Amino acid sequence: MFGFHRRRFTRLLLSLLLLAAWEAGSGQLHYSIPEEAKHGTFVGRIAQDLGLELAELVPRLFRVASRERGDLLEVNLQNGILFVNARIDREELCGRSAECSIHLEVIVDRPLQVFHVEVEVKDINDNPPVFSVTEQRLLIYESKQPDSRFPLEGASDADIDENALLAYRLSPNEYFSLELPTNSKLTKRLSLLLKKSLDREKTPKLNLLLTATDGGKPELTGTVQLFILVLDINDNDPEFDQLEYKVRLMENVAKETLVIRLNATDLDEGVNGEVTYSLMSIKPNGRSLFKLDKNNGEMRVNGTLDYEENKFYEIEVQATDKGTPPMAGHSTVWIEILDINDNSPELAITSLSLPIREDAPPGTVIALISVSDRDSGANGQVSCSLAPPEPFKLVSTFRNYYSLVLDSGLDREATAAYVVVVSARDGGSPPLRASASVSVEVADVNDNAPAFSQAEYTVFVRENNAPGCHLVTVSARDADARENARVSYALVERRVGARALSSYVSVHAQSGRVSALQPLDREELELLRFEVSARDAGAPALGSTATLQVFVVDENDNAPALLAPGAGAAGGARGELVPRAAGAGHVVAKVRAVDADSGYNAWLSYELLAAAGGPFRVGLYTGEVSTTRALDEADAPRQRLLVLVKDHGEPALTATATVLLSLVESGQAPAAASRAAAGAAGGAAALLDVNVYLIVAICAVCSLLVLTLLLYTALRCSAAAAAAAPGEGACGPAQPVLVSSSAAGSWSSSQQRRQRVCSGEGPPKADLMAFSPSLPHSREDCLNSSVENRTTTGKSLIINGKREDLSPSYTYTFMRTVSLFTENVSAKKTTASSFLRKNCHSGKSVANSPAPGGLKTGR
C-alpha cells in the first residue's frame, strides 16, 4: 500500500514539473478541470490571468475559439471567468490517451493579440470495470493436476491511471483461486489456479462470481459469472507453440492479408488429438477486423486497419481438440499497427482584419492559420509555405499555429486584391499536401491626387460670345476608388484687373465644363489666363491644378472712328485752303481714322463718294486727298468732298468724313506760306529725326523676324527688350495704333509705341506708321505664347467651344507678310529721306505734304 502511494506521489510531482516547464517556455495559460464537471463550474479568471481589464473585453471583441468542440467552455464577459458550458466526457474527448487537454485561442482586437490557453481535463472514476460477456464457461477435466491454470477474460475500464487499475476477487470456494501472470507487461490477464484435484462425481460443476474493482475513489466494480463444467477422461489439452505471438502490420493493408499462422498440438491420439481454432476475443472492439480459419489456424485481415483509430490489438485465440469432452489450449496474439502517411495535413484559416488598408504597416496580422496531421512521427510533421511570397509572410506563433502578416507595403492602385494560397506539406514519403486560400482585399486610402489629362489648355473664343458659352471641358482622373476618386472642379480665384475671375468664367463642379459668364470684349481683354483646381472627396482631400489660356478672337464690331478735325472746322467737316497754282499730285488734306479692332478688321481704306471727273482723289490706304491734275479757273472755288472710310471686316463697317476745300490764289494763303518757311528752317533737323526713327523701326522688324523663328523652333523664349524711346525734346508724343501679323497667321492688334517725326520747330505734324510685332508684356506670357504657337501650328484649335482646323496656309501667310514688310521698310527709308529733303528745301509743310507710297501718317 505504501509503495502504491509513493508511485502516485512521484507521478504527480513529475506532472507538476512538466507543467511548470511548459508554461515557462510557452508563456501561455494552463488550467485543469475534472471531467463531468457541472455547467457553470469555475475554471479560472482568464481575463485577469491574461492581464486584460474587464472593461475592455467587449470593446476589444474578446472571443474564444477552439479546434475541438467549441461549446464545452465559455467566458463570462462581465467578470472574465472561464467556466464549463457543457458536459465534458474525457473518454469521449481523448479516449484512453494519457494526456487530455482542450486548446483554446483567445483573440482580442485593437490591438490584435492572440493567447493560447490549455485546459487539462482530469480523469475521474466515472466508468466501472466492464467484462465483455456476462458469463464465462470453462470446461475442465477432472484429470487436471493442482496448480493448473485456466485463463480468464479480464475486465476493461475506460478510465486511466489509478482509476483504471483493476483488482479482482473470486467468490469463496475450495478448488480455485485467482492469479495474475507476471511474464507479460502488456496485459493483465486473469487465470484460475486449481488448488486441488477435481472430482467430477462429487462436483460436476461450479458457479463462481468474479468481481473486478478499480482503484478510483469511490471504488467501482463489475462482475461476471463463471460456469465451470468438470469433464471426464480426455486428459491432454492442445498446446500452442508460443504462449504469446507478436505481429506488426502496416495500416490500410488489404483485406485477406495473412497476419499469422497459428499452430497448436495435442498429445492425444485420434479425434482427441485433432485441433480446431477459434477467436475468443479481440480488444479493443475489433472483432470484425480479423478472422481465423478454424482448420489451419491462419489469421487474416477482415477489415480496414487505421493507426489513428487503434495502435494495438490484443487477440485471445483458443485451440480445441475433438475429444469427448473436448479440451482447449489458449494463446494471445499481439498485433501492433504501424503508421503510414495516409492523412493529408489539415488547414484551418480564421480571417481577422479584412479588408486591409493599403497604408497598413508591415507586421499587421491578417489571418490566423492552424495546421494538423493525424499521422505520427515524420508523417505528422507539417511545414507551411506561402504563395505568392510577397507582400505577405507566415510567422509561427505556437506549435502548429501561424499568423499571416503583412511583410511589405501595399498599393491598391497596383493590386486591388490578392489570393494568398497557404500550402502545408508533411514529412512523409511521399509527402502529402494540402492548401487553402485567403482572399485579401486591399482597402483604398486617399494617396493619389487627381491628374488632369493635360497640364495646359488653350482655347480660342470669339468676342461678343453669348453668356453661358461653352469654352472647354477639363478632365482629371483620380487613381483611387469610391469617394477618394470622386473629383470636383473649381476656379482658382484671382483678380483680373479690377474684377474677380469668377465674373468672367465659371466651371461646373462635377463635369469640369468651363463656360463664359458674360460676353468677352477683345478690346478690353485679349487673353484670359487662369487655373482650374481638381480635388477629390477623400480625407484629407488631395488636389491639382491645370492652366487655361482663353484667347479672345477679334470680330468686326467697331466702325472706323474719325480723328478730331483741325481747328476752324465746323459741324465735323474739315476745311482746307488750296492754292490754284497747285499741280497734279499736290496733297491738299488728310483724313485720319482709327479702328479699335485688330487685323483685317482694323485695316482701313479710303475712297471718295461721287467724285467722278473731279480734280481730287484720295489715297486708298493713306487717306491723303490730292489733286489729280493742275487746277484751273474753271474749277469751282469751293469743293465739298465726302470720303468713305471702310475697314476690311466681314461685314465691313464704314464712316464718312467731309472735307471742305477752298481754292484761293497764291497770295491768299499766308498760313500755308508760313508753314512752308517753318518747314524749310527745320528741314535738316526733321531729316535727322526721321533717320533715327527709321533705324529704330528696321531694328524692331529684324527683332520680330528672329523672335518669330525662335517661337517656331523652341519651347521657351526670352522676353524681347523694348526699344528705348528718345527724349521728348520739343516733340510731343503721338500714339498710333499699329498693325502686325501674329504667329497664328491672322491679323491682330499690336502694341502702341511712341514714334515721332517732327521738324525743328513746333509740334510734330505727322507720325510714321510702321508695323510692329505683337509681343507679350511679361516673360510668362511670352513662354505661354510660344508654347501655344508651337503646339497649334498645323493642328486644330478650340474656338468658341468648337474645334477648328488651323490651315498651314496661315503660317505661310504670316512668314510672307514679315518678309514683304521688311523689304517695304528698307525701301521706305530711302523714300522718306528724299521726301523730307524735297519738302524741307521747297518750303512745304511735312504735315500736309503727300507721303510716299506705303508711309502712313496720322495721329
ABEGO torsion letter per residue (X at the ends): XAAAAAAAAAAAAAAAAAAAAAAAAAGBBBBBBBBGBBBGBBAEBAAAAAGBBAAAAAAAGBBBBBABBAAABBBBAAAGBBBBABBBBAAAAAEABABBBBBBBBBBBOBBBBBBBBBBBBBBBABBBBBABABBBBBBBAABBBGBBBBBBBBBBABBEAAABBBBBBBBBAABBBBBBAABAABBBBBBBBABBBBAAABABBBBBBBBBBABOBBBBBBBBBBBBBBBEBABBBBBABABBBBBBBBGBBBGBBABBBBBBBABBEAAABBBBBBABBOBGAAAABBBBAAAGBBBBABBBBAAABABBBBBBBBBBABOBBBBBBBBBBBBBBBBBABBBBBBBBBABOBBBAABBBGBBABBBBBBBABBEAAABBBBBBOBAOABBBBBABEABBBBBBABBBBAAABABBBBBBBBBBABOBBBBBBBBBBBBBBBBBABBBBBABABBBBBBBBGBBBGBBABBBBBBBABBEAAABBBBBBBBBBBEABBAAAABBBBAAAGBBBBABBBBAAABABBBBBBBBBBABOBBBBBBBBBBBBBBBBBABBBBBBBBBBGBBGGBBBBBBBAABBBGBBABBBBBBBABBEAAABBBBBBBGABGBABBBBAAAGBBBBABBBBAABBABBBBBBBBBBABOBBBBBBBBBBBBBBBAAABAAAAAAAAAAAAAAAAAAAAAAAAAAAAAAAAAAAAAAAAAAAABABBBBBBBBBBBBAEABBBBBBBBBBBBAAGBBBBBBBBBBBBBBABEBBABBBBBBBBBBBABAAAAAAAAAAAAAABGBBBBBGGBBBBBBAAAAAAAAAAAAAAAAAAAAAAAAAAAAAAAAAAAGBBAAABBBBBGBBBEX
